[in-house]
Amino acid sequence: MATLNESQSGKAAKGRTNKTIPRVDLTAMVDLMFLLTTFFMLTTLLGSLNAADIAKPDKTDINIVENYPESRTMTILLGKNNKAVCYMGTIEKANMKVASVANIQKEILANEKLVAKTHHNNPSKYMIVIIKPGKTAKFQNFVDVIDEMKIANIKSYAIDDDHIVEKEIAFMKINGL
């Protein structure tokens, strides 16, 4: 019997194979996790909001009126239907033009060239733009005009929604703005 048991136990040992437990290598998964984390961190930092810095003066003393140099001042009045009125100089001598807000950059560049030519390309005599949003103007038009100031590299611009004079209002009414 001893020989029978030995032969059976030999077959049993011979038939059984030692299987290794499968292992999952997570190195690639960890690398991918770090890449994705880095990607999302960078895109959220680069995708932050860009706000325009606009500072309006304090309204405590409303009797102060600032005189701008007539030869290099452009005024843009924002009206309804994505239209704007623009002119150079003072309102008394103004040659007002109606332009669409989408094409306002052409007017800005033309007037900037005019100011440079008038002042013999003197860098200290840059163009000043006064933006006057009317009551019927859309906020998006205001944002678009501010963007155009940045694109055209206008050094000085001001927002004045308090001093729209009667002649400007009358011109805007005549033109349906």
Disulfide bonds with the S-S distance in Angstrom:
none
